[in-house]
Amino acid sequence: MLVNIIWGIETACSILLIILILLHSPKGDGIGGMGGVSHVFASQKSAEKGLNKITGIVCLVFILCTFLIGFGIIK
């Protein structure tokens, strides 16, 4: 039962990571390049910092779930 929950969290994180990484711009535009969304944030730098923080947190959760399942800690 717990393994299924961890698998669900890992699947959701993987999809979210794909979306978040695609939102990053190689030119530093990030969310600012997506017509009008940048107006929500004070500046593009704060938007990029927030996006980096969220991506890092989701990545850590994904890695944690992978280790829990991979090493057989959760059965």
mmJSON file of the N, C-alpha and C atoms, coordinates in Angstrom:
{"data_MODEL":{"atom_site":{
"group_PDB":["ATOM","ATOM","ATOM","ATOM","ATOM","ATOM","ATOM","ATOM","ATOM","ATOM","ATOM","ATOM","ATOM","ATOM","ATOM","ATOM","ATOM","ATOM","ATOM","ATOM","ATOM","ATOM","ATOM","ATOM","ATOM","ATOM","ATOM","ATOM","ATOM","ATOM","ATOM","ATOM","ATOM","ATOM","ATOM","ATOM","ATOM","ATOM","ATOM","ATOM","ATOM","ATOM","ATOM","ATOM","ATOM","ATOM","ATOM","ATOM","ATOM","ATOM","ATOM","ATOM","ATOM","ATOM","ATOM","ATOM","ATOM","ATOM","ATOM","ATOM","ATOM","ATOM","ATOM","ATOM","ATOM","ATOM","ATOM","ATOM","ATOM","ATOM","ATOM","ATOM","ATOM","ATOM","ATOM","ATOM","ATOM","ATOM","ATOM","ATOM","ATOM","ATOM","ATOM","ATOM","ATOM","ATOM","ATOM","ATOM","ATOM","ATOM","ATOM","ATOM","ATOM","ATOM","ATOM","ATOM","ATOM","ATOM","ATOM","ATOM","ATOM","ATOM","ATOM","ATOM","ATOM","ATOM","ATOM","ATOM","ATOM","ATOM","ATOM","ATOM","ATOM","ATOM","ATOM","ATOM","ATOM","ATOM","ATOM","ATOM","ATOM","ATOM","ATOM","ATOM","ATOM","ATOM","ATOM","ATOM","ATOM","ATOM","ATOM","ATOM","ATOM","ATOM","ATOM","ATOM","ATOM","ATOM","ATOM","ATOM","ATOM","ATOM","ATOM","ATOM","ATOM","ATOM","ATOM","ATOM","ATOM","ATOM","ATOM","ATOM","ATOM","ATOM","ATOM","ATOM","ATOM","ATOM","ATOM","ATOM","ATOM","ATOM","ATOM","ATOM","ATOM","ATOM","ATOM","ATOM","ATOM","ATOM","ATOM","ATOM","ATOM","ATOM","ATOM","ATOM","ATOM","ATOM","ATOM","ATOM","ATOM","ATOM","ATOM","ATOM","ATOM","ATOM","ATOM","ATOM","ATOM","ATOM","ATOM","ATOM","ATOM","ATOM","ATOM","ATOM","ATOM","ATOM","ATOM","ATOM","ATOM","ATOM","ATOM","ATOM","ATOM","ATOM","ATOM","ATOM","ATOM","ATOM","ATOM","ATOM","ATOM","ATOM","ATOM","ATOM","ATOM","ATOM","ATOM","ATOM","ATOM","ATOM","ATOM","ATOM","ATOM"],
"id":[1,2,3,4,5,6,7,8,9,10,11,12,13,14,15,16,17,18,19,20,21,22,23,24,25,26,27,28,29,30,31,32,33,34,35,36,37,38,39,40,41,42,43,44,45,46,47,48,49,50,51,52,53,54,55,56,57,58,59,60,61,62,63,64,65,66,67,68,69,70,71,72,73,74,75,76,77,78,79,80,81,82,83,84,85,86,87,88,89,90,91,92,93,94,95,96,97,98,99,100,101,102,103,104,105,106,107,108,109,110,111,112,113,114,115,116,117,118,119,120,121,122,123,124,125,126,127,128,129,130,131,132,133,134,135,136,137,138,139,140,141,142,143,144,145,146,147,148,149,150,151,152,153,154,155,156,157,158,159,160,161,162,163,164,165,166,167,168,169,170,171,172,173,174,175,176,177,178,179,180,181,182,183,184,185,186,187,188,189,190,191,192,193,194,195,196,197,198,199,200,201,202,203,204,205,206,207,208,209,210,211,212,213,214,215,216,217,218,219,220,221,222,223,224,225],
"type_symbol":["N","C","C","N","C","C","N","C","C","N","C","C","N","C","C","N","C","C","N","C","C","N","C","C","N","C","C","N","C","C","N","C","C","N","C","C","N","C","C","N","C","C","N","C","C","N","C","C","N","C","C","N","C","C","N","C","C","N","C","C","N","C","C","N","C","C","N","C","C","N","C","C","N","C","C","N","C","C","N","C","C","N","C","C","N","C","C","N","C","C","N","C","C","N","C","C","N","C","C","N","C","C","N","C","C","N","C","C","N","C","C","N","C","C","N","C","C","N","C","C","N","C","C","N","C","C","N","C","C","N","C","C","N","C","C","N","C","C","N","C","C","N","C","C","N","C","C","N","C","C","N","C","C","N","C","C","N","C","C","N","C","C","N","C","C","N","C","C","N","C","C","N","C","C","N","C","C","N","C","C","N","C","C","N","C","C","N","C","C","N","C","C","N","C","C","N","C","C","N","C","C","N","C","C","N","C","C","N","C","C","N","C","C","N","C","C","N","C","C","N","C","C","N","C","C"],
"label_atom_id":["N","CA","C","N","CA","C","N","CA","C","N","CA","C","N","CA","C","N","CA","C","N","CA","C","N","CA","C","N","CA","C","N","CA","C","N","CA","C","N","CA","C","N","CA","C","N","CA","C","N","CA","C","N","CA","C","N","CA","C","N","CA","C","N","CA","C","N","CA","C","N","CA","C","N","CA","C","N","CA","C","N","CA","C","N","CA","C","N","CA","C","N","CA","C","N","CA","C","N","CA","C","N","CA","C","N","CA","C","N","CA","C","N","CA","C","N","CA","C","N","CA","C","N","CA","C","N","CA","C","N","CA","C","N","CA","C","N","CA","C","N","CA","C","N","CA","C","N","CA","C","N","CA","C","N","CA","C","N","CA","C","N","CA","C","N","CA","C","N","CA","C","N","CA","C","N","CA","C","N","CA","C","N","CA","C","N","CA","C","N","CA","C","N","CA","C","N","CA","C","N","CA","C","N","CA","C","N","CA","C","N","CA","C","N","CA","C","N","CA","C","N","CA","C","N","CA","C","N","CA","C","N","CA","C","N","CA","C","N","CA","C","N","CA","C","N","CA","C","N","CA","C","N","CA","C","N","CA","C","N","CA","C"],
"label_alt_id":[null,null,null,null,null,null,null,null,null,null,null,null,null,null,null,null,null,null,null,null,null,null,null,null,null,null,null,null,null,null,null,null,null,null,null,null,null,null,null,null,null,null,null,null,null,null,null,null,null,null,null,null,null,null,null,null,null,null,null,null,null,null,null,null,null,null,null,null,null,null,null,null,null,null,null,null,null,null,null,null,null,null,null,null,null,null,null,null,null,null,null,null,null,null,null,null,null,null,null,null,null,null,null,null,null,null,null,null,null,null,null,null,null,null,null,null,null,null,null,null,null,null,null,null,null,null,null,null,null,null,null,null,null,null,null,null,null,null,null,null,null,null,null,null,null,null,null,null,null,null,null,null,null,null,null,null,null,null,null,null,null,null,null,null,null,null,null,null,null,null,null,null,null,null,null,null,null,null,null,null,null,null,null,null,null,null,null,null,null,null,null,null,null,null,null,null,null,null,null,null,null,null,null,null,null,null,null,null,null,null,null,null,null,null,null,null,null,null,null,null,null,null,null,null,null],
"label_comp_id":["MET","MET","MET","LEU","LEU","LEU","VAL","VAL","VAL","ASN","ASN","ASN","ILE","ILE","ILE","ILE","ILE","ILE","TRP","TRP","TRP","GLY","GLY","GLY","ILE","ILE","ILE","GLU","GLU","GLU","THR","THR","THR","ALA","ALA","ALA","CYS","CYS","CYS","SER","SER","SER","ILE","ILE","ILE","LEU","LEU","LEU","LEU","LEU","LEU","ILE","ILE","ILE","ILE","ILE","ILE","LEU","LEU","LEU","ILE","ILE","ILE","LEU","LEU","LEU","LEU","LEU","LEU","HIS","HIS","HIS","SER","SER","SER","PRO","PRO","PRO","LYS","LYS","LYS","GLY","GLY","GLY","ASP","ASP","ASP","GLY","GLY","GLY","ILE","ILE","ILE","GLY","GLY","GLY","GLY","GLY","GLY","MET","MET","MET","GLY","GLY","GLY","GLY","GLY","GLY","VAL","VAL","VAL","SER","SER","SER","HIS","HIS","HIS","VAL","VAL","VAL","PHE","PHE","PHE","ALA","ALA","ALA","SER","SER","SER","GLN","GLN","GLN","LYS","LYS","LYS","SER","SER","SER","ALA","ALA","ALA","GLU","GLU","GLU","LYS","LYS","LYS","GLY","GLY","GLY","LEU","LEU","LEU","ASN","ASN","ASN","LYS","LYS","LYS","ILE","ILE","ILE","THR","THR","THR","GLY","GLY","GLY","ILE","ILE","ILE","VAL","VAL","VAL","CYS","CYS","CYS","LEU","LEU","LEU","VAL","VAL","VAL","PHE","PHE","PHE","ILE","ILE","ILE","LEU","LEU","LEU","CYS","CYS","CYS","THR","THR","THR","PHE","PHE","PHE","LEU","LEU","LEU","ILE","ILE","ILE","GLY","GLY","GLY","PHE","PHE","PHE","GLY","GLY","GLY","ILE","ILE","ILE","ILE","ILE","ILE","LYS","LYS","LYS"],
"label_asym_id":["A","A","A","A","A","A","A","A","A","A","A","A","A","A","A","A","A","A","A","A","A","A","A","A","A","A","A","A","A","A","A","A","A","A","A","A","A","A","A","A","A","A","A","A","A","A","A","A","A","A","A","A","A","A","A","A","A","A","A","A","A","A","A","A","A","A","A","A","A","A","A","A","A","A","A","A","A","A","A","A","A","A","A","A","A","A","A","A","A","A","A","A","A","A","A","A","A","A","A","A","A","A","A","A","A","A","A","A","A","A","A","A","A","A","A","A","A","A","A","A","A","A","A","A","A","A","A","A","A","A","A","A","A","A","A","A","A","A","A","A","A","A","A","A","A","A","A","A","A","A","A","A","A","A","A","A","A","A","A","A","A","A","A","A","A","A","A","A","A","A","A","A","A","A","A","A","A","A","A","A","A","A","A","A","A","A","A","A","A","A","A","A","A","A","A","A","A","A","A","A","A","A","A","A","A","A","A","A","A","A","A","A","A","A","A","A","A","A","A","A","A","A","A","A","A"],
"label_entity_id":["1","1","1","1","1","1","1","1","1","1","1","1","1","1","1","1","1","1","1","1","1","1","1","1","1","1","1","1","1","1","1","1","1","1","1","1","1","1","1","1","1","1","1","1","1","1","1","1","1","1","1","1","1","1","1","1","1","1","1","1","1","1","1","1","1","1","1","1","1","1","1","1","1","1","1","1","1","1","1","1","1","1","1","1","1","1","1","1","1","1","1","1","1","1","1","1","1","1","1","1","1","1","1","1","1","1","1","1","1","1","1","1","1","1","1","1","1","1","1","1","1","1","1","1","1","1","1","1","1","1","1","1","1","1","1","1","1","1","1","1","1","1","1","1","1","1","1","1","1","1","1","1","1","1","1","1","1","1","1","1","1","1","1","1","1","1","1","1","1","1","1","1","1","1","1","1","1","1","1","1","1","1","1","1","1","1","1","1","1","1","1","1","1","1","1","1","1","1","1","1","1","1","1","1","1","1","1","1","1","1","1","1","1","1","1","1","1","1","1","1","1","1","1","1","1"],
"label_seq_id":[1,1,1,2,2,2,3,3,3,4,4,4,5,5,5,6,6,6,7,7,7,8,8,8,9,9,9,10,10,10,11,11,11,12,12,12,13,13,13,14,14,14,15,15,15,16,16,16,17,17,17,18,18,18,19,19,19,20,20,20,21,21,21,22,22,22,23,23,23,24,24,24,25,25,25,26,26,26,27,27,27,28,28,28,29,29,29,30,30,30,31,31,31,32,32,32,33,33,33,34,34,34,35,35,35,36,36,36,37,37,37,38,38,38,39,39,39,40,40,40,41,41,41,42,42,42,43,43,43,44,44,44,45,45,45,46,46,46,47,47,47,48,48,48,49,49,49,50,50,50,51,51,51,52,52,52,53,53,53,54,54,54,55,55,55,56,56,56,57,57,57,58,58,58,59,59,59,60,60,60,61,61,61,62,62,62,63,63,63,64,64,64,65,65,65,66,66,66,67,67,67,68,68,68,69,69,69,70,70,70,71,71,71,72,72,72,73,73,73,74,74,74,75,75,75],
"pdbx_PDB_ins_code":[null,null,null,null,null,null,null,null,null,null,null,null,null,null,null,null,null,null,null,null,null,null,null,null,null,null,null,null,null,null,null,null,null,null,null,null,null,null,null,null,null,null,null,null,null,null,null,null,null,null,null,null,null,null,null,null,null,null,null,null,null,null,null,null,null,null,null,null,null,null,null,null,null,null,null,null,null,null,null,null,null,null,null,null,null,null,null,null,null,null,null,null,null,null,null,null,null,null,null,null,null,null,null,null,null,null,null,null,null,null,null,null,null,null,null,null,null,null,null,null,null,null,null,null,null,null,null,null,null,null,null,null,null,null,null,null,null,null,null,null,null,null,null,null,null,null,null,null,null,null,null,null,null,null,null,null,null,null,null,null,null,null,null,null,null,null,null,null,null,null,null,null,null,null,null,null,null,null,null,null,null,null,null,null,null,null,null,null,null,null,null,null,null,null,null,null,null,null,null,null,null,null,null,null,null,null,null,null,null,null,null,null,null,null,null,null,null,null,null,null,null,null,null,null,null],
"Cartn_x":[0.827,0.0,0.87,1.864,2.74,3.599,3.964,4.757,3.967,2.678,1.832,1.758,1.708,1.676,2.994,4.115,5.428,5.566,5.081,5.125,4.295,3.141,2.301,2.978,3.623,4.354,5.501,6.21,7.335,6.859,5.747,5.2,4.784,4.113,3.692,4.906,5.936,7.157,7.848,7.857,8.528,7.821,6.505,5.75,5.952,5.914,6.113,7.526,8.514,9.894,10.041,9.405,9.456,8.889,7.753,7.117,7.98,8.489,9.293,10.592,11.234,12.482,12.22,11.098,10.768,10.432,10.0,9.722,10.989,12.106,13.373,13.802,14.336,14.802,16.319,16.959,18.422,18.95,18.117,18.532,18.291,17.714,17.424,16.047,15.257,13.903,12.991,13.097,12.273,10.797,10.097,8.657,8.356,9.294,9.083,8.791,9.223,8.996,7.624,6.819,5.502,4.427,4.371,3.422,2.637,2.899,2.068,2.185,2.738,2.857,3.862,4.822,5.858,5.31,4.13,3.548,3.121,2.984,2.608,3.762,4.977,6.155,6.706,7.472,8.046,9.061,9.848,10.818,11.092,11.789,12.108,13.084,13.963,14.923,14.209,13.214,12.497,11.688,11.173,10.438,11.37,12.568,13.531,14.025,14.233,14.658,13.59,12.339,11.237,11.113,11.274,11.202,12.351,13.534,14.684,14.438,13.849,13.584,12.561,11.483,10.446,11.0,11.798,12.392,13.316,14.102,15.002,14.258,13.181,12.395,11.753,11.154,10.527,11.581,12.763,13.854,14.281,14.383,14.752,13.706,12.432,11.363,11.434,11.695,11.823,12.979,14.126,15.299,15.041,14.39,14.061,13.15,12.126,11.225,11.956,12.865,13.632,14.491,15.16,15.982,15.127,13.984,13.123,12.661,12.289,11.831,13.013,14.074,15.219,15.958,16.124,16.853,15.931,14.663,13.737,13.421,13.583,13.273,11.769,11.0,9.547,9.11,8.389,7.922,6.436],
"Cartn_y":[-1.194,0.0,1.256,1.304,2.474,2.621,1.479,1.521,2.187,1.908,2.524,4.031,4.494,5.931,6.572,5.916,6.438,6.459,5.395,5.372,6.51,6.784,7.886,9.237,9.419,10.669,10.804,9.712,9.756,10.058,9.471,9.739,11.198,11.72,13.121,14.051,13.712,14.527,14.498,13.338,13.246,14.109,14.093,14.924,16.4,16.736,18.12,18.602,17.732,18.099,18.39,17.596,17.847,19.216,19.537,20.837,21.975,21.83,22.895,23.126,22.067,22.222,22.867,22.54,23.182,24.66,25.061,26.475,27.316,26.671,27.389,27.784,28.975,29.443,29.502,29.05,29.111,30.535,31.47,32.861,33.637,33.004,33.696,34.341,34.119,34.675,33.945,32.628,31.825,32.075,32.319,32.556,33.87,34.791,36.092,36.009,34.96,34.82,34.298,33.953,33.372,34.443,35.307,36.401,36.795,37.723,38.261,37.573,36.402,35.716,36.428,37.089,37.755,38.931,39.414,40.529,40.125,38.828,38.343,38.556,38.472,38.587,40.003,40.383,41.72,41.935,40.927,41.02,39.629,39.582,38.287,37.521,38.236,37.557,36.852,37.492,36.838,35.656,35.768,34.648,33.475,33.761,32.696,32.064,32.87,32.334,31.424,31.846,31.025,29.719,29.795,28.598,27.647,28.181,27.348,26.654,27.377,26.821,25.681,25.907,24.884,23.655,23.876,22.761,21.95,22.625,21.93,21.092,21.627,20.892,19.654,19.819,18.681,17.628,18.078,17.155,16.355,17.007,16.305,15.265,15.61,14.656,13.46,13.731,12.651,11.722,12.294,11.493,10.68,11.273,10.566,9.374,9.58,8.478,7.379,7.774,6.788,5.93,6.563,5.801,4.895,5.383,4.565,3.311,3.472,2.323,1.455,2.094,1.358,0.503,1.014,0.261,-0.661,-0.679,-1.577,-1.188,0.084,0.543,0.469,0.805,0.736,-0.532,-1.401,-2.651,-2.799],
"Cartn_z":[0.0,0.0,0.0,0.879,0.962,-0.282,-0.883,-2.118,-3.229,-3.301,-4.33,-4.151,-2.926,-2.657,-3.081,-2.752,-3.14,-4.656,-5.324,-6.791,-7.37,-6.787,-7.255,-7.088,-5.941,-5.69,-6.686,-6.932,-7.87,-9.294,-9.689,-11.022,-11.161,-10.135,-10.167,-10.207,-9.447,-9.448,-10.793,-11.44,-12.737,-13.786,-13.795,-14.734,-14.412,-13.131,-12.711,-13.031,-12.873,-13.214,-14.701,-15.538,-16.98,-17.293,-16.712,-16.95,-16.429,-15.212,-14.613,-15.381,-15.828,-16.569,-17.927,-18.538,-19.808,-19.64,-18.456,-18.206,-18.109,-17.751,-17.68,-19.085,-19.206,-20.494,-20.496,-21.575,-21.621,-21.691,-22.092,-22.197,-20.911,-19.934,-18.692,-18.678,-19.732,-19.759,-18.79,-18.763,-17.874,-18.071,-17.01,-17.061,-17.783,-17.769,-18.397,-19.878,-20.538,-21.966,-22.311,-21.344,-21.58,-21.493,-22.416,-22.538,-21.311,-20.567,-19.508,-18.161,-18.092,-16.818,-15.925,-16.526,-15.744,-14.943,-15.303,-14.563,-13.155,-12.915,-11.591,-10.607,-11.103,-10.263,-10.318,-9.295,-9.24,-10.354,-10.647,-11.732,-12.27,-13.394,-13.966,-13.081,-12.41,-11.532,-10.386,-9.807,-8.708,-9.222,-10.446,-11.036,-11.275,-11.783,-12.049,-10.752,-9.723,-8.431,-7.846,-7.945,-7.447,-8.209,-9.534,-10.363,-10.033,-9.8,-9.415,-8.078,-7.144,-5.815,-5.89,-6.624,-6.765,-7.477,-8.53,-9.267,-8.367,-7.538,-6.621,-5.599,-5.065,-4.067,-4.686,-5.867,-6.544,-6.902,-7.297,-7.619,-6.383,-5.243,-4.007,-3.61,-3.757,-3.44,-4.384,-5.669,-6.649,-6.3,-5.959,-5.601,-4.338,-3.345,-2.117,-2.392,-3.206,-3.548,-4.3,-5.195,-5.96,-5.039,-4.072,-3.129,-2.235,-1.789,-0.937,-1.669,-2.921,-3.696,-4.134,-4.593,-5.145,-4.139,-2.921,-1.906,-1.109,-1.424,-0.768,0.665,1.003,2.354,2.603,1.577,1.661,0.923,1.609,0.985,1.141],
"occupancy":[1.0,1.0,1.0,1.0,1.0,1.0,1.0,1.0,1.0,1.0,1.0,1.0,1.0,1.0,1.0,1.0,1.0,1.0,1.0,1.0,1.0,1.0,1.0,1.0,1.0,1.0,1.0,1.0,1.0,1.0,1.0,1.0,1.0,1.0,1.0,1.0,1.0,1.0,1.0,1.0,1.0,1.0,1.0,1.0,1.0,1.0,1.0,1.0,1.0,1.0,1.0,1.0,1.0,1.0,1.0,1.0,1.0,1.0,1.0,1.0,1.0,1.0,1.0,1.0,1.0,1.0,1.0,1.0,1.0,1.0,1.0,1.0,1.0,1.0,1.0,1.0,1.0,1.0,1.0,1.0,1.0,1.0,1.0,1.0,1.0,1.0,1.0,1.0,1.0,1.0,1.0,1.0,1.0,1.0,1.0,1.0,1.0,1.0,1.0,1.0,1.0,1.0,1.0,1.0,1.0,1.0,1.0,1.0,1.0,1.0,1.0,1.0,1.0,1.0,1.0,1.0,1.0,1.0,1.0,1.0,1.0,1.0,1.0,1.0,1.0,1.0,1.0,1.0,1.0,1.0,1.0,1.0,1.0,1.0,1.0,1.0,1.0,1.0,1.0,1.0,1.0,1.0,1.0,1.0,1.0,1.0,1.0,1.0,1.0,1.0,1.0,1.0,1.0,1.0,1.0,1.0,1.0,1.0,1.0,1.0,1.0,1.0,1.0,1.0,1.0,1.0,1.0,1.0,1.0,1.0,1.0,1.0,1.0,1.0,1.0,1.0,1.0,1.0,1.0,1.0,1.0,1.0,1.0,1.0,1.0,1.0,1.0,1.0,1.0,1.0,1.0,1.0,1.0,1.0,1.0,1.0,1.0,1.0,1.0,1.0,1.0,1.0,1.0,1.0,1.0,1.0,1.0,1.0,1.0,1.0,1.0,1.0,1.0,1.0,1.0,1.0,1.0,1.0,1.0,1.0,1.0,1.0,1.0,1.0,1.0],
"B_iso_or_equiv":[0.0,0.0,0.0,0.0,0.0,0.0,0.0,0.0,0.0,0.0,0.0,0.0,0.0,0.0,0.0,0.0,0.0,0.0,0.0,0.0,0.0,0.0,0.0,0.0,0.0,0.0,0.0,0.0,0.0,0.0,0.0,0.0,0.0,0.0,0.0,0.0,0.0,0.0,0.0,0.0,0.0,0.0,0.0,0.0,0.0,0.0,0.0,0.0,0.0,0.0,0.0,0.0,0.0,0.0,0.0,0.0,0.0,0.0,0.0,0.0,0.0,0.0,0.0,0.0,0.0,0.0,0.0,0.0,0.0,0.0,0.0,0.0,0.0,0.0,0.0,0.0,0.0,0.0,0.0,0.0,0.0,0.0,0.0,0.0,0.0,0.0,0.0,0.0,0.0,0.0,0.0,0.0,0.0,0.0,0.0,0.0,0.0,0.0,0.0,0.0,0.0,0.0,0.0,0.0,0.0,0.0,0.0,0.0,0.0,0.0,0.0,0.0,0.0,0.0,0.0,0.0,0.0,0.0,0.0,0.0,0.0,0.0,0.0,0.0,0.0,0.0,0.0,0.0,0.0,0.0,0.0,0.0,0.0,0.0,0.0,0.0,0.0,0.0,0.0,0.0,0.0,0.0,0.0,0.0,0.0,0.0,0.0,0.0,0.0,0.0,0.0,0.0,0.0,0.0,0.0,0.0,0.0,0.0,0.0,0.0,0.0,0.0,0.0,0.0,0.0,0.0,0.0,0.0,0.0,0.0,0.0,0.0,0.0,0.0,0.0,0.0,0.0,0.0,0.0,0.0,0.0,0.0,0.0,0.0,0.0,0.0,0.0,0.0,0.0,0.0,0.0,0.0,0.0,0.0,0.0,0.0,0.0,0.0,0.0,0.0,0.0,0.0,0.0,0.0,0.0,0.0,0.0,0.0,0.0,0.0,0.0,0.0,0.0,0.0,0.0,0.0,0.0,0.0,0.0,0.0,0.0,0.0,0.0,0.0,0.0],
"pdbx_formal_charge":[null,null,null,null,null,null,null,null,null,null,null,null,null,null,null,null,null,null,null,null,null,null,null,null,null,null,null,null,null,null,null,null,null,null,null,null,null,null,null,null,null,null,null,null,null,null,null,null,null,null,null,null,null,null,null,null,null,null,null,null,null,null,null,null,null,null,null,null,null,null,null,null,null,null,null,null,null,null,null,null,null,null,null,null,null,null,null,null,null,null,null,null,null,null,null,null,null,null,null,null,null,null,null,null,null,null,null,null,null,null,null,null,null,null,null,null,null,null,null,null,null,null,null,null,null,null,null,null,null,null,null,null,null,null,null,null,null,null,null,null,null,null,null,null,null,null,null,null,null,null,null,null,null,null,null,null,null,null,null,null,null,null,null,null,null,null,null,null,null,null,null,null,null,null,null,null,null,null,null,null,null,null,null,null,null,null,null,null,null,null,null,null,null,null,null,null,null,null,null,null,null,null,null,null,null,null,null,null,null,null,null,null,null,null,null,null,null,null,null,null,null,null,null,null,null],
"auth_seq_id":[1,1,1,2,2,2,3,3,3,4,4,4,5,5,5,6,6,6,7,7,7,8,8,8,9,9,9,10,10,10,11,11,11,12,12,12,13,13,13,14,14,14,15,15,15,16,16,16,17,17,17,18,18,18,19,19,19,20,20,20,21,21,21,22,22,22,23,23,23,24,24,24,25,25,25,26,26,26,27,27,27,28,28,28,29,29,29,30,30,30,31,31,31,32,32,32,33,33,33,34,34,34,35,35,35,36,36,36,37,37,37,38,38,38,39,39,39,40,40,40,41,41,41,42,42,42,43,43,43,44,44,44,45,45,45,46,46,46,47,47,47,48,48,48,49,49,49,50,50,50,51,51,51,52,52,52,53,53,53,54,54,54,55,55,55,56,56,56,57,57,57,58,58,58,59,59,59,60,60,60,61,61,61,62,62,62,63,63,63,64,64,64,65,65,65,66,66,66,67,67,67,68,68,68,69,69,69,70,70,70,71,71,71,72,72,72,73,73,73,74,74,74,75,75,75],
"auth_comp_id":["MET","MET","MET","LEU","LEU","LEU","VAL","VAL","VAL","ASN","ASN","ASN","ILE","ILE","ILE","ILE","ILE","ILE","TRP","TRP","TRP","GLY","GLY","GLY","ILE","ILE","ILE","GLU","GLU","GLU","THR","THR","THR","ALA","ALA","ALA","CYS","CYS","CYS","SER","SER","SER","ILE","ILE","ILE","LEU","LEU","LEU","LEU","LEU","LEU","ILE","ILE","ILE","ILE","ILE","ILE","LEU","LEU","LEU","ILE","ILE","ILE","LEU","LEU","LEU","LEU","LEU","LEU","HIS","HIS","HIS","SER","SER","SER","PRO","PRO","PRO","LYS","LYS","LYS","GLY","GLY","GLY","ASP","ASP","ASP","GLY","GLY","GLY","ILE","ILE","ILE","GLY","GLY","GLY","GLY","GLY","GLY","MET","MET","MET","GLY","GLY","GLY","GLY","GLY","GLY","VAL","VAL","VAL","SER","SER","SER","HIS","HIS","HIS","VAL","VAL","VAL","PHE","PHE","PHE","ALA","ALA","ALA","SER","SER","SER","GLN","GLN","GLN","LYS","LYS","LYS","SER","SER","SER","ALA","ALA","ALA","GLU","GLU","GLU","LYS","LYS","LYS","GLY","GLY","GLY","LEU","LEU","LEU","ASN","ASN","ASN","LYS","LYS","LYS","ILE","ILE","ILE","THR","THR","THR","GLY","GLY","GLY","ILE","ILE","ILE","VAL","VAL","VAL","CYS","CYS","CYS","LEU","LEU","LEU","VAL","VAL","VAL","PHE","PHE","PHE","ILE","ILE","ILE","LEU","LEU","LEU","CYS","CYS","CYS","THR","THR","THR","PHE","PHE","PHE","LEU","LEU","LEU","ILE","ILE","ILE","GLY","GLY","GLY","PHE","PHE","PHE","GLY","GLY","GLY","ILE","ILE","ILE","ILE","ILE","ILE","LYS","LYS","LYS"],
"auth_asym_id":["A","A","A","A","A","A","A","A","A","A","A","A","A","A","A","A","A","A","A","A","A","A","A","A","A","A","A","A","A","A","A","A","A","A","A","A","A","A","A","A","A","A","A","A","A","A","A","A","A","A","A","A","A","A","A","A","A","A","A","A","A","A","A","A","A","A","A","A","A","A","A","A","A","A","A","A","A","A","A","A","A","A","A","A","A","A","A","A","A","A","A","A","A","A","A","A","A","A","A","A","A","A","A","A","A","A","A","A","A","A","A","A","A","A","A","A","A","A","A","A","A","A","A","A","A","A","A","A","A","A","A","A","A","A","A","A","A","A","A","A","A","A","A","A","A","A","A","A","A","A","A","A","A","A","A","A","A","A","A","A","A","A","A","A","A","A","A","A","A","A","A","A","A","A","A","A","A","A","A","A","A","A","A","A","A","A","A","A","A","A","A","A","A","A","A","A","A","A","A","A","A","A","A","A","A","A","A","A","A","A","A","A","A","A","A","A","A","A","A","A","A","A","A","A","A"],
"auth_atom_id":["N","CA","C","N","CA","C","N","CA","C","N","CA","C","N","CA","C","N","CA","C","N","CA","C","N","CA","C","N","CA","C","N","CA","C","N","CA","C","N","CA","C","N","CA","C","N","CA","C","N","CA","C","N","CA","C","N","CA","C","N","CA","C","N","CA","C","N","CA","C","N","CA","C","N","CA","C","N","CA","C","N","CA","C","N","CA","C","N","CA","C","N","CA","C","N","CA","C","N","CA","C","N","CA","C","N","CA","C","N","CA","C","N","CA","C","N","CA","C","N","CA","C","N","CA","C","N","CA","C","N","CA","C","N","CA","C","N","CA","C","N","CA","C","N","CA","C","N","CA","C","N","CA","C","N","CA","C","N","CA","C","N","CA","C","N","CA","C","N","CA","C","N","CA","C","N","CA","C","N","CA","C","N","CA","C","N","CA","C","N","CA","C","N","CA","C","N","CA","C","N","CA","C","N","CA","C","N","CA","C","N","CA","C","N","CA","C","N","CA","C","N","CA","C","N","CA","C","N","CA","C","N","CA","C","N","CA","C","N","CA","C","N","CA","C","N","CA","C","N","CA","C","N","CA","C","N","CA","C","N","CA","C"],
"pdbx_PDB_model_num":[1,1,1,1,1,1,1,1,1,1,1,1,1,1,1,1,1,1,1,1,1,1,1,1,1,1,1,1,1,1,1,1,1,1,1,1,1,1,1,1,1,1,1,1,1,1,1,1,1,1,1,1,1,1,1,1,1,1,1,1,1,1,1,1,1,1,1,1,1,1,1,1,1,1,1,1,1,1,1,1,1,1,1,1,1,1,1,1,1,1,1,1,1,1,1,1,1,1,1,1,1,1,1,1,1,1,1,1,1,1,1,1,1,1,1,1,1,1,1,1,1,1,1,1,1,1,1,1,1,1,1,1,1,1,1,1,1,1,1,1,1,1,1,1,1,1,1,1,1,1,1,1,1,1,1,1,1,1,1,1,1,1,1,1,1,1,1,1,1,1,1,1,1,1,1,1,1,1,1,1,1,1,1,1,1,1,1,1,1,1,1,1,1,1,1,1,1,1,1,1,1,1,1,1,1,1,1,1,1,1,1,1,1,1,1,1,1,1,1,1,1,1,1,1,1]
}}}
